[in-house]
Amino acid sequence: MNKNSLVSIADLNKEELLALLEQASYFEKHPNSKILDGKVVATLFFEPSTRTRLSFETAVNRLGGRVIGFSDASTTSSSKGETLHDTIKMVSNYVDLIVMRHYLEGAARYASEVTDVPVVNAGDGANQHPSQTMLDLYSIYKTQGDLNNLTITMVGDLKYGRTVHSLLQAMSYFNPTFRFVACKELQMPEEYLKFCDENGIKYECTTDFSPEIINESDIIYMTRVQRERFTDIMEYERVKNLYTLHNAMLADSKPNLRILHPLPRVNEIAYDVDANPKAYYFDQARNGLYARQAIICRALGLTPDECKKA
Ligand code: CP
């Protein structure tokens, strides 16, 4: 396993998180360079993606590297029965870094264990999405000016939504207060509540997306109900539209409140929220480019000083 792989947000300590945020800030000011000249990055997407794949690929292109890969695994030899093990071994012959999204929890960890090439997890099932968390942290820092002592309300699919799992763990360094708003079928899993308990993190689980909760929040993090994770489609139909944020609901919210969403949205945020200055989800997605530039450089062992010299 390469020590620079990023499989789970828990692979990074507080100092490493902050260093990546600083590096993202540098790349926001200097998005183009030749630091990756001669490097080849593979983007292996076994599940659909718009933002994650395109922002990783843009990040490589803007830093002067090259990208190979696929966005539809049905066109690869995995459709003939080639195992993930063999696919990773093969791709490792060609590239300096693998960015992989897979529908199975643990697939990124497994991939990182069968190759010496660094692996960045671009989402593994309902488990983790660490690069999303880096752009979420960067977005929170940019909009709040601080990561400490914030009240963060997570709404929607907290069971299958991998982005909230990673974000919860990363925020644990910064004394957050969480509100977990979800129907009983999609509550935050027990292991993450246990994590909060063990780390002294304040939280409340509720099914009620109440005005009090909205008005106390610094961040509202809406999530899509992850249809692709349900085994019972009728259950999905029952829960898919339970929480929708409308602009009128923000009338008495805090001035510093920002609405985040990893996107894509389906029905979680009404279009009338988009014009509200507190809506930040499209800017959040743009921040993904800078955060992923920082992640790629770290994975390739490039120091901040080397990045600045390029
Ligand atoms: N936020 C996110 O992971 O989006 P994509 O599925 O489009 O990559």
Residues whose N, C-alpha, C, O or C-beta is under 5 A from the ligand:
A	BS01	CP	P48 S49 T50 R51 T52 R53 P262 L263 P264
